[in-house]
Amino acid sequence: MESLVTDTIDINNTLNVKGDAVIGEDANDYLVVNSETRFLNDVNIGGSSIKLRSTDDTNANNFIEIMGERLHSTHVKTIRSINNNKIEGDLTIGEDTTDSFVVNSNAVFTGTLTANGGLVGGGGGGGSSGIKILANETITEPTDEIDLTISDDLESYEFFSLEISNLTADENGYIIFQTFTETGGNLDTNNINSKWETSNITDSDSSLITSKTLQSNHLLGFYTKGLQHFESKIYSLNKASSKIFSTFKTIGIHTNSGNETFSQTGNTTSNGTTVVCNKIKIKNLKLDESTFGQITAGTFILYGHAKVATSSITTTDLPTPTTNSRGKTLQVNSSGNGYVFSNGASLDGSIILGSQTAASSSYIELDAGASYSDYEYFTIIGIDIVCSNNGYIAWKGVKASDDSVLSTTTNNKWQVTNLTDSDEEGTFHTQQDFHVLGYHTKGSQNIKVKIFGLHNGGGTQKKYSMFKNIGTHQIGGTETNYQEGTSSQNKNDNGDNCRKIRIYNYDLTGSAGTITSGKFILYGHREAAITNNTIIPLPSSTNAGQIMKVNNTGTAYTFADHNIVTINFSEGDNNAFKIPLVAHDAGDTIDTLYYPATDGLRVNASNGNVSIGSTQANSPHKLFVNGDTKLGNTPSDTTTITKANITDATITDATIINFTVNGGSPGQILSKSSSGKLEYSNLVQKSIDFTAFTETAIRTTNTTDWWEVFGPTSSALAVCSGIIPQSLTSKMHIMVVVHLSGHDTDPYFQGILYRNVHVGTNSSSLRSSTEIGINTDTTDTPNAAKVSFTQKADYRQASLHQENISFSFVDDLTSSGIQSGDKVTYSVKVRNRGADTGQNTIRINRYGAINNHNYSTSVSTLTVVEYWFNFCESSTIIIIV
């Protein structure tokens, strides 16, 4: 039906349209509604891509649906809360743990950040203390300087602190630290002003104030060779164009043998600005203020103090560690439904060892535990401490050996300041058998004390403490007192290493009261960071690719290599079945089974022959091994070889039957060489030094002095050449033949042999000259002569007699002190002791008479032969038995 209306229709009352109504012919036509419009059912726009629904007043039935996604009033409210890129009110992202929140840009959290119910860093948001050990060193040997370098993020720290325990040095003067620039490592050469107060704790004298200006040197205190402990705070070390400041406190004995204890408190400032520094060096400056001694012992710890602790954010049941998670431990979150990384680990090396809450207690005992000796020093924090008696709060050490209280004499010195008036502070000194932590007048007090030497020294060192105390003067009072002081306890010769600390309340007469309320916390401080021992182990880079499994005791988890492998088969070559090997990639999560390109284990399919370490499996042998081979691992292992052709082998503990070897020449022997090998040698090689005295000689003087027949110099009748040994362990065979005659009265001929070791080949330069081949019996009469050889003649006519004497000896050079290139000679000396006084004539190579042919002359000789083994290195079989 054609349209009957072609112009405007005005309708003044209700218009009811039954059936479908189409308005407009195409997109060029539009519908204008100037009044409020109500649709009682869904409104679809653009082929149902956009749907409007409002069927009642509930949130569920009022929405705009776009492409199947519904936008309710709560979503609109969130969108409206975005103002200048800020969202007002709470924001929830994701419906459950399957949804993820990804931030690709940097993120800044200025408030508390909670992950899995646990706080993770941020301003005002819990986390760790922000204190971290940056460098540490312990020395027990003298050293010129202690170098503490900050290799961490230098600019992230607000200030630095230094703790030194058990320091000793070898020069009177000062303990100082110097600063060095990050760029170039140059020494800061500014003048340093230092001013400090020194107090003798062992008397009641007034303190001494001293000032000093030194170039480059920040003072940590005056030093007089006594064992001391130091603490210092360093400011602006890492700031450019700024002066460097420090505060310091020390406590220790005055001298290494004295009993006086000194404490020092002071400050330093550099006169000029410097660039950023990342290193300090600690030294012992002498009194001349220009040279240095050595530091002989001590533990040195440098801390960095950041305003925000480093933390990680994770929302998974088992979070993935990142570099920000270093040093943290994995703990169950507060909801009990997952894990979070916690700062329970101690980056500053301190850990809570115990805490106690007082409840009208006669004393509070804090136990450092079985590992008490692992700590460098200790700290106690006391919070809201109230006691029953006016007098003192004090501590005593409890000996680890017998659990008895250490009560040797203790000197205490401290200052008291009333913060609510302008009066001068008072200084007090008392000598007790306990360490004072301040006066107590029943007001609530807060205490911090550092304790040095509690657990070490073994009776050879004093025990020290430094305390601060602030609190009200009386219960309900308005006056506030601040106290600061030190204590020093005398040594106990019976040993005084302490494990526990007891805290008491004493009145001024020494009577004990009770600690009625308050909490005490004991900290131990180590030189390195501490990681808590949790059930879930802390991963490191070495655990990459490993899995976590229950340990052997079933009490915790441990990391282990996994056993998942991917097998990749490939076709063999040389008609052999190759045995694949397992390859592990440390950066991957799976192992790969692969065939090696070169060496491997193969089986020849045709004959069953096996090759190891070879690309060929066609060896004619049933087993062919290309490479080192070891058979057996313990003495109980047995290897039986029926027939063997061994080319080069090391055999341990073997019985060899019908042993046949190749190489060598007929007549050679197998012998162990200096390298431990069994090698062919040409039996024994030798060198010969032969000396003959072919003339005659006579000495008629009445003397029993030795007469040198053979020797290395012209003082001998016959000069021998000597031998340069082929080996420092050679054997030297000495053979002596001498012909002697004497006076008419019965002669007593004696001879002695000397080994001479020369420096090089110089006959006149001796390294040593030693009697050898002499009698060593100790049971004979003491005045019996100890000689090498002797002959007693019994005749009355000297012209008719001549004694032929021979002597042989083997000398081992092993312990002679000879060095490579040295020459060895031997001396032979003789004498005639004579039967009667004055009958000492001695003749060599002749009779008493030589006036006819019946009285012949003869020849005396010295023969020295060196024996050593000559190994044939080219023909070698290695057999170690």
Secondary structure, 3 states (H helix, E strand, C coil): CCCCCCCCCCCCCCCCCCCCCCCCCCCCCCCCCCCCCCCCCCEEECCCCEEEEECCCCCCCEEEEECCEEECHHHHHHHHCEECCEECCCCCCCCCCCCCCCCCCCCCCCCCCEECCEECCCCCCCCCCCEEEEEEEEECCCECCEEEECCCCHHHCCEEEEEEEEEEECCCEEEEEEEEECCCCCECCCEEEEEEEEEECCCCCCCEEEEEEEECCEEEEEECCCCEEEEEEEECCCCCCECCEEEEEEEEECCCCCCCEEEEEEEEEECCCECCEEEEEEEEEECCCCCECCEEEEEEEEEEECCCCCCCCCCCCCCCCCHHHCCCEEEECCCCCCEEEECCCECCCEEEEEEEECCCECCEEEECCCCHHHCCEEEEEEEEEEECCCEEEEEEEEECCCCCECCCCEEEEEEEEECCCCCCCEEEEEEECCEEEEEECCCCEEEEEEEECCCCCCCCCCEEEEEEEEEECCCCCCCEEEEEEEEEECCCCCCCCEEEEEEEEEECCCCECCEEEEEEEEEEECCCCECCCCCCCCCCHHHCCCEEEECCCCCCEEEECCCCEEECCCCCCCCEEEECEEEECCCCCCEEEECCCCCCEEEECCCCCEEECCCCCCCCCCEEECCCCCCCCCCCCCCCCCCCCCCCCCCCCCCCCCCCCCCCCCCCEEEECCCCCEEEEEEEEEEEEEEEECCCEEECCCCCCCEEEEECCCCCCEECCCECCCCCCCEEEEEEEEEEEECCCCCEEEEEEEEEEECCCCCCCEEEEEEECCCCCCCCCCCCCCCCEEEECCCCCHHHCCEEEEEEEEEEHHHCCCCCCCCEEEEEEEEECCCCCCCCCEEECCCCCCCCCCCCCCCEEEEEEEEEEEEEEEEEECCCC
